[in-house]
C-alpha cells in the first residue's frame, strides 16, 4: 500500500487541525486525530454525487474530494447523470419515460446513457487530476449485474456482485475510484444501474466509515427548504415518514438511508450535504447538512427508580459545567424524565402547580451532532404541549430556546420561557413560580481537569 510520506502527512494533519480549530471545538480536533490519522487502517468513505452537483458545482466537488483524501478519509465516488442524460436524450430525440423513479432504457436510450455517463465520469476525473489528485475512471468491469425482470424498465440492471478488491486496491494506492452507474452481465451486455443502488452495493461490500450523499439542497429538507440537521432513526424515523411537511424527496431518501444503515455496522452513518460544506459536516458535531445514524431510543421514566442516578448526575454536571446539589434526587419529584439509552441526553420535567416544568435539559455535544437532543425535544413537545422553564441569562442555548418557545420573560439572572399558554394570569403565575425556585446547581463552575 502506498503511504503519504511522513513529513507530508504531518503537514496535512497540521492543516486540518488548524481548520478544525477554527470551525469546531477541541474535542472535535481530538476526534479527528483519533479517527483519521492512522496510516495502518485507511478509512473509506463512499460518496455519491448527483449529476446536478457535477454540472453545477464541479470545482467545489473536486476540491472537497481532494481535501478528503489529504486528511485521511479515502473517498470512493459514485456519480449520477440524470441532468446530463435529460439534455442528451432531448437533443437526440429519444423518448425514455421515467417509471417508478427509474428511466426506461430502450436500446437507443442506453446508447445515449453510456456516452453521457462516460463523459460525466471523465469530467470529474479531469477536474481531480487538474488539482493534482490522481483518479481512475470505473465505467465497466466493476459491477456484475443481471437484467431486471420488469419490462417497464427495459435495459436497467440489478447488481449481483461488486468486485470490491479493485476499488479497495485503487483507493489504497492513493488513487480515487470514480464509479459510473454501469454494470455488465455475464454475457458482456452493459446495463444502466441507479446510482443510489450502486452506492449502496459498494457500501455493503466495503463497510465504509462514512457514506455521503451530495446534493444541491445541502441536506434533507422540509417543504420550506429548511435543512434537518440530524436524524436519529431509532426515535425519529416513523414520525418523519408520516409527516407531510417533510419533503417527499427527503422521505424517499430517508427510507433508502434507513435500509442501507440496517445492513451496515452500528457505527456507520450517512451524511447528506453539499460539496461546499462537506468538511464541516464530516468533521464537526454541529455539521452543515443532515447526519443520519441508526441512533438510539429515548425512554420515558415516571420516577427515579428505573434510572441510574449517578450516571444521570454525571451527565448533568458535564453539560452544565456546575456541581449538582447533593440532595437533588431526594428533593425533586419527577413528572417525566426523557433519557437516551446511552445517558448522553435527558429532559427532566416536574409538575409545578399542575403545569409541566422543564427542570433540566442536557445534551452532550456528540449527542447534539447525532440528533439525539433534537429527538428528545421533539418528543417532549409532542407529549407536553404546555410547559415552562428557565435558563441562566448567560446560557448560550437561550437563542435556540427563544426560537422554540411561544414567549419569554427576562431578568438580569434568569430568562423564563413558556409554550402552550395563552392566558395572562397563567403566564404570570408560571413566570413567578420559575423565578422563585431555588437553584439546584452550585454557582461556582466545576474545576476543569487536564
Steps between C-alpha positions, in 0.01 A plus 500: 500500500636843407516737794536875515858590602513570872599868466217564253254309720605706803460823301153394384398407855614842621283666233187308599561560871523875433185483288304313765622739768330776301173321420472256790596426858800344674306173533438498126872548430577208732234290326660572162844402626360180650300386196679622189875517554586130513682390185455135595121502476375715211146630546282469192215735417249419226397831345203518265485818290192583297524606138375844603792541740752405231339740252460797734773454765778304329786713637366489857444124472852431373649724768304328778592151381867597480476637852350177633785298356761733648357479852483122507143412400526315168202587275351246261278703271181386329342754269163543336417680179125560475533868413752430225297204373178703481674752277671239281181297447312815405774599256496152345120488482491177704198434721582342838213537750561476877333197660494453879776758535717322241545592136389238247805393302431412140799403283508855362481655847771265629735606222454865599529419872830315459652795316368754750617305804846448349527874429376593848746259659795642307403859586535421867822303448650791301395752767671293769814448294518877441530540878783249517275223633533168321168346396398190306179465299296184555246476218501122465641184656399592855130414537353161412134538406204318357216649301208596722176305468279801426424559131403857597862584582672345201879477509544586868724273704474340842834461678603143577856569609760768562868444429600690810865396489556718194348800678691445824833447326455815295408708804783359711744592224403864547279512190136605524258248341232683299217256432239542226162327555558241228514124551580199285308174464663159479460524122675837481193719456528847657198614704422821687455477879350764728794691654353478852479122461866492394605706801305269728655185351853637535428611857369153582814342354758732661330593831630859477550736792275756329239514225439843351226615264578833334209704368420862428253529788784448747310241704159346560251785483137566586254671268627844601855408402624488861770238558453236769839497676489143632279192503509238774327215315410303812294790630419723199438275200131416541407857590686653204367248248143582612554877490377654171703815577820298461562514126400205282850467354649521851270222619597282205869561570456439873333166428797398283748612766316310774509183293870552423602558862313188610752298295812673638681502836330713769785754486429585135325824417371686197549870434294696248661832417637721222858491367574841652410386852642149489789562743284660767236227474752218534737640759291704744211414732288795382547406137358672195245265350312195627667224700304174514584225749324187615504679833343394824165499672384759747320349801246684712520436874241612755727483807866453595476128582570382145788747448870473582508831688882516540530480119227760460675728750824466301318594178341809657826620653690444175249697294445787745860522622378538858459268799145376554349534846575184698135446598355571154360150444359489854322835483382509138195291414510444124189516285668359188865427423601451136836323486709373209611141545866612498444762774627772266178703494209560735200721571365506856149633564337572834140602561467852640148613592368243254714623207802304362826681578818415307742486790800368304581459132851365443664367184868424441659658193538159334133420557404839356687414181325162479155655536420335834433831672266599219319168533443558871379856440252396230357224719492731801295754306264240354420353841503826696339773288486730804813557706738766631866520599780738589867538407781716628531827308846405373389157372622471136191293413259786577479607137387151402256488793352832388443366148319195638291671769172689467626774728769604749561733793850630585663603825866575568559143623232285335307469174161329536341327197160344442303305239128432463381777733268779385345648815692786663425373850641154429811647338555740791460223758744275312760777469475579871522130584814458286673807642425391856660156475827431678798424278597133485850557360777665698595843363871419477598320176657157532879499498629398158709186486807477283 
